[in-house]
Amino acid sequence: MRAGGPLVPSPALMTSRRKLLMVAAVVAVALSLASVADAKGFRRYLRLRQDVEALDERNRALAAQNDALRKEIAALRQDPATLEQSVREELGYVKPGEIVFHLESP
């Protein structure tokens, strides 16, 4: 050993570490590929990916529906004319003295 100089590993030790690192990397890549490339695993992965995409689309649609319902609720709470129209259409209410005509198409 040299006094005061940096310690440098021997070339043989560096070569064996590199080999060990390469073997570990190859094993990790092989295991990853085996788990994904397996016929069942890959098909399952694709199916799950499609399921996630479908669920994301459903979530977006439900979020849009929620926004529309929130706006409708706000309009019903704030605007008496909107509330009256909704009650007349959905519940069939009429004001006292009004006459309702139901017309049937042939």
C-alpha positions as CSV (number, residue, x, y, z in Angstrom):
1,M,0.0,0.0,0.0
2,R,1.0,3.5,-0.7
3,A,1.0,6.0,2.1
4,G,-1.4,8.9,1.6
5,G,-2.6,7.8,-1.9
6,P,-6.2,6.8,-2.8
7,L,-7.1,3.2,-2.5
8,V,-7.9,1.7,-5.9
9,P,-9.4,-1.8,-6.2
10,S,-7.4,-4.3,-8.2
11,P,-8.4,-4.8,-11.8
12,A,-9.4,-8.4,-11.1
13,L,-11.8,-7.3,-8.4
14,M,-13.4,-4.7,-10.8
15,T,-13.8,-7.3,-13.5
16,S,-15.6,-9.7,-11.1
17,R,-17.9,-6.9,-9.9
18,R,-18.7,-6.0,-13.5
19,K,-19.5,-9.6,-14.3
20,L,-21.7,-9.9,-11.2
21,L,-23.5,-6.7,-12.1
22,M,-24.0,-7.8,-15.7
23,V,-25.4,-11.2,-14.6
24,A,-27.8,-9.4,-12.1
25,A,-28.9,-7.0,-14.8
26,V,-29.5,-9.9,-17.3
27,V,-31.5,-11.9,-14.7
28,A,-33.6,-8.8,-13.9
29,V,-34.4,-8.1,-17.5
30,A,-35.1,-11.8,-18.2
31,L,-37.5,-12.0,-15.3
32,S,-39.3,-8.8,-16.4
33,L,-39.6,-10.1,-19.9
34,A,-40.8,-13.5,-18.7
35,S,-43.6,-12.0,-16.6
36,V,-44.8,-9.7,-19.4
37,A,-44.1,-11.9,-22.4
38,D,-45.9,-14.9,-20.9
39,A,-49.0,-15.4,-23.0
40,K,-51.4,-15.2,-20.1
41,G,-49.5,-12.4,-18.5
42,F,-49.4,-10.3,-21.6
43,R,-53.0,-10.9,-22.5
44,R,-54.0,-10.0,-18.9
45,Y,-51.9,-6.9,-19.1
46,L,-53.7,-5.8,-22.3
47,R,-57.1,-6.6,-20.8
48,L,-56.4,-4.7,-17.7
49,R,-55.1,-1.7,-19.7
50,Q,-58.3,-1.7,-21.7
51,D,-60.3,-1.9,-18.5
52,V,-58.5,1.1,-17.1
53,E,-59.1,3.1,-20.3
54,A,-62.8,2.2,-20.2
55,L,-63.0,3.1,-16.5
56,D,-61.3,6.4,-17.2
57,E,-63.8,7.2,-19.9
58,R,-66.7,6.3,-17.6
59,N,-65.3,8.5,-14.9
60,R,-65.0,11.4,-17.4
61,A,-68.6,10.9,-18.5
62,L,-69.8,10.7,-14.9
63,A,-67.9,13.8,-13.9
64,A,-69.6,15.7,-16.8
65,Q,-73.0,14.4,-15.7
66,N,-72.3,15.5,-12.1
67,D,-71.4,19.0,-13.4
68,A,-74.6,19.2,-15.4
69,L,-76.6,18.0,-12.3
70,R,-74.9,20.6,-10.1
71,K,-75.8,23.4,-12.6
72,E,-79.4,22.1,-12.7
73,I,-79.7,22.0,-8.9
74,A,-78.3,25.6,-8.7
75,A,-80.8,26.8,-11.3
76,L,-83.7,25.1,-9.5
77,R,-82.6,26.7,-6.2
78,Q,-82.1,30.2,-7.6
79,D,-84.7,30.6,-10.4
80,P,-88.4,30.2,-9.6
81,A,-89.3,30.0,-13.3
82,T,-86.9,27.0,-13.8
83,L,-88.4,25.3,-10.7
84,E,-91.9,25.9,-11.9
85,Q,-91.1,24.5,-15.4
86,S,-89.5,21.4,-13.9
87,V,-92.4,20.7,-11.5
88,R,-94.9,21.1,-14.4
89,E,-92.9,18.9,-16.8
90,E,-91.7,16.1,-14.4
91,L,-94.6,16.0,-11.9
92,G,-97.5,17.2,-14.1
93,Y,-98.5,20.0,-11.7
94,V,-100.9,22.7,-12.9
95,K,-102.0,26.0,-11.4
96,P,-105.5,26.2,-10.0
97,G,-108.0,27.1,-12.7
98,E,-105.7,25.9,-15.6
99,I,-107.1,23.4,-18.1
100,V,-104.8,20.7,-19.4
101,F,-105.3,19.2,-22.8
102,H,-103.6,15.8,-23.6
103,L,-103.3,15.3,-27.3
104,E,-102.5,11.9,-28.6
105,S,-100.9,11.4,-32.0
106,P,-102.5,8.9,-34.4
